[in-house]
Amino acid sequence: MRFVSWNVNGLRACMQKGFIDAVNQLSPDFICLQETKMQEGQAEVPLEGYRKYFNSAEKKGYSGTAVFTLFEPESVILNGMNIEEHSHEGRMITLDMGSFYLVNVYTPNAKDGLLRIDYRMQWETDLREYLMRLDREKPVIYCGDLNVAHNEIDLKNPKTNRGNAGFSDQEREKIGILLESGFTDSFRYLHPEETGRYSWWSYRFNARKNNAGWRIDYFIVSDRIAEKITKADILSDIYGSDHCPVILEIDM
């Protein structure tokens, strides 16, 4: 099975920048999107054969997730943590696919000056508990823009970004705790030492041209299916957003 995850930074805008052609070229079984910035029905997404599921933020033009799939899920859960404070920004979709769970997430940004770090820490704690609960039932494939570079190898300028949103000690610790709880970072599973591989670049300072980026988009899977991973890659040659798609191929 082929999975693609992509923060499109506005799905309607990305569709004007080659989104449909990119998806048709990749031909994934599952497409997980973050930061769709739209309500369901605001735009037609012309992808034949895909079932389309949206979780939109209450605030229009903000946040939002979507999953498109060629397969019919047993159930679709929009706010699986079932916690009121996490239920307003459209940040999560869970698909029960029978033999596994697919969890697509757009993680809250801690903001400049870590103004939202307390909420981010609570989100991470609650999400870990949710993923572990799912994992006790069946394997989990968890993906999305997780808004954190785990290690120094995961961004171009770690020393100058230490303590900033996305590379604070608190956020890095939380993803480390998750991985120690029975989950595997698929890209690092296949590419443990590879450098210069990033999935997000600022629009400022020619960052993408200079490859001054961050790896903050992930596929994380239950440890017991890690050996089934056949491909995990970052598709930096695909444009249309400040993020590029990441891909997972796994024998499920």
C-alpha positions in Angstrom: 0.0 0.0 0.0 1.1 3.5 -0.8 0.4 6.4 1.5 1.1 10.1 0.9 1.0 12.9 3.5 1.2 16.5 2.5 0.6 19.8 4.2 -0.9 21.7 1.3 -1.1 25.1 3.0 -4.5 25.7 1.5 -5.9 22.9 -0.7 -7.7 25.3 -3.1 -4.4 27.2 -3.6 -2.4 24.0 -4.0 -4.9 22.8 -6.7 -3.8 25.8 -8.7 -0.2 24.7 -8.4 -0.2 21.2 -9.6 -1.8 19.2 -6.8 -4.0 17.0 -9.0 -1.2 16.2 -11.4 1.1 15.3 -8.5 -1.5 13.0 -6.9 -2.2 11.3 -10.3 1.5 10.8 -10.9 2.0 9.3 -7.4 -1.2 7.2 -7.5 -1.4 6.6 -3.8 -4.0 4.4 -2.0 -4.3 7.0 0.7 -3.7 10.8 0.6 -3.5 12.5 4.0 -3.7 16.3 3.9 -3.1 18.9 6.5 -3.8 22.7 6.6 -6.6 22.3 4.0 -7.9 25.8 5.0 -11.4 25.0 3.7 -14.8 23.6 4.6 -16.0 20.5 2.9 -17.8 21.5 -0.3 -16.0 24.8 -0.8 -14.2 23.3 -3.8 -14.5 20.3 -6.0 -11.4 18.0 -5.8 -11.4 16.1 -9.1 -9.8 12.8 -8.1 -11.7 9.9 -9.5 -12.2 6.8 -7.4 -11.3 8.4 -4.1 -13.6 8.6 -1.1 -13.0 12.0 0.5 -13.2 12.8 4.2 -12.7 16.2 5.7 -12.4 17.6 9.2 -12.5 21.4 9.0 -11.8 24.0 11.6 -14.7 26.0 13.0 -12.7 29.1 12.0 -12.9 29.4 8.2 -9.7 29.4 6.2 -7.7 27.9 9.1 -6.1 24.5 9.8 -8.1 21.5 8.7 -7.3 17.9 7.6 -8.6 15.5 4.9 -8.0 11.9 3.9 -8.8 10.6 0.4 -8.7 6.8 -0.1 -9.4 4.2 -2.7 -10.7 1.8 0.1 -13.8 2.0 2.2 -13.0 2.3 5.9 -14.9 0.5 8.5 -15.4 3.8 10.3 -14.2 7.4 10.2 -13.5 9.3 13.4 -13.0 13.0 13.1 -11.9 13.9 16.7 -10.8 10.6 18.1 -9.3 12.0 21.3 -12.8 13.0 22.3 -11.5 15.9 24.3 -13.4 19.2 24.0 -10.4 21.5 23.8 -9.0 19.5 20.8 -12.2 19.4 18.9 -12.4 22.9 17.2 -9.5 23.2 14.8 -10.1 20.2 12.5 -6.7 18.7 13.3 -7.3 14.9 13.2 -9.0 12.2 11.2 -8.8 8.5 12.1 -9.7 5.8 9.6 -10.4 2.2 10.9 -9.3 0.1 8.0 -10.0 -3.2 9.6 -6.5 -4.5 9.9 -4.9 -1.2 11.0 -5.7 2.4 12.0 -4.7 5.4 9.9 -4.4 8.6 12.0 -3.8 11.8 10.0 -2.9 14.8 12.2 -2.0 18.5 11.8 -0.2 19.2 15.1 -0.7 22.6 16.7 2.2 25.0 16.3 3.8 26.2 19.5 4.0 29.7 18.0 6.8 32.3 18.2 8.1 32.7 21.7 6.5 29.3 22.5 3.2 31.2 23.3 1.2 28.1 22.8 3.6 25.6 24.3 1.4 24.6 27.2 -1.5 23.7 24.9 1.0 21.9 22.6 2.3 19.8 25.5 -1.2 18.8 26.5 -2.0 17.9 22.9 1.1 15.6 22.8 0.2 13.9 26.0 -3.4 13.3 25.0 -2.4 12.2 21.5 0.2 9.7 22.8 -2.5 8.1 25.1 -4.9 7.9 22.1 -2.3 6.3 19.8 -1.4 3.8 22.5 -5.0 2.9 23.0 -5.5 2.3 19.3 -2.3 0.3 19.1 -3.5 -2.1 21.8 -6.3 -3.0 19.3 -4.4 -3.1 16.0 -1.4 -1.5 14.3 -1.3 2.2 13.8 0.0 4.3 10.9 0.2 7.9 12.2 1.2 10.7 9.8 1.0 14.4 9.2 2.7 17.7 9.8 3.9 17.1 13.3 5.5 20.5 13.6 8.7 19.2 15.2 12.2 18.3 14.0 13.2 15.5 16.3 17.0 15.6 16.1 19.7 18.0 14.9 20.0 15.9 11.7 16.4 16.9 10.9 17.0 20.6 10.2 19.6 22.7 8.4 20.4 25.1 11.3 19.9 23.3 14.6 22.1 25.5 16.7 20.5 28.8 15.8 17.0 27.3 16.1 17.4 25.6 19.5 14.5 26.5 21.7 12.4 27.9 18.8 8.9 26.5 18.0 9.4 23.2 16.3 12.8 22.6 17.9 12.3 23.3 21.5 13.5 20.8 24.1 9.9 20.2 25.2 8.6 19.3 21.7 11.6 17.1 20.9 11.2 15.3 24.2 7.5 14.5 23.5 8.2 12.9 20.1 11.0 10.9 21.7 8.7 9.6 24.4 6.2 8.6 21.7 8.8 6.7 19.7 9.9 5.0 22.9 6.3 3.9 23.5 6.2 1.4 20.7 6.4 3.4 17.5 8.9 3.8 14.6 9.8 6.9 12.5 9.6 5.2 9.1 12.0 7.6 7.4 14.7 7.1 10.0 14.1 3.4 10.0 15.3 3.2 6.4 17.5 6.3 6.3 19.1 6.5 9.8 22.0 8.8 9.0 20.8 10.6 5.9 21.3 14.4 6.0 19.9 17.3 4.0 16.4 15.7 3.7 13.7 18.2 4.6 9.9 18.5 4.1 9.3 22.2 4.9 11.1 25.4 4.0 10.3 29.0 4.9 9.1 31.2 2.1 11.7 33.7 3.2 15.4 34.0 2.4 15.3 31.6 -0.6 15.2 28.8 1.9 14.0 26.1 -0.5 16.5 27.1 -3.2 19.2 26.8 -0.6 17.7 23.7 1.1 17.6 25.4 4.4 14.7 23.3 5.7 13.2 21.2 8.4 11.9 17.6 8.4 8.6 18.0 10.3 6.3 15.8 8.2 6.3 12.1 9.2 4.9 8.6 8.9 5.2 6.9 12.2 4.1 3.3 12.6 3.6 0.7 15.3 6.9 -1.1 16.0 5.4 -4.5 15.1 4.8 -3.5 11.5 8.1 -1.5 10.9 9.6 -4.5 9.2 6.8 -4.3 6.6 8.0 -0.9 5.4 9.4 -1.0 1.9 9.8 2.7 1.2 9.8 5.9 3.1 10.8 9.0 1.3 10.5 12.8 1.1 9.4 14.1 -2.3 11.2 17.4 -2.4 10.9 17.7 -6.2 7.1 18.3 -5.8 6.1 21.9 -5.4 2.7 23.5 -4.6 3.2 24.3 -0.9 5.9 25.4 1.5 5.9 21.6 2.4 6.5 18.8 0.1 4.8 15.4 0.2 6.2 12.5 2.2 5.5 8.9 1.2 5.2 5.5 2.8 5.0 2.2 1.2 4.2 -0.7 3.5 3.1 -4.3 3.0 -0.1 -4.5 4.9 
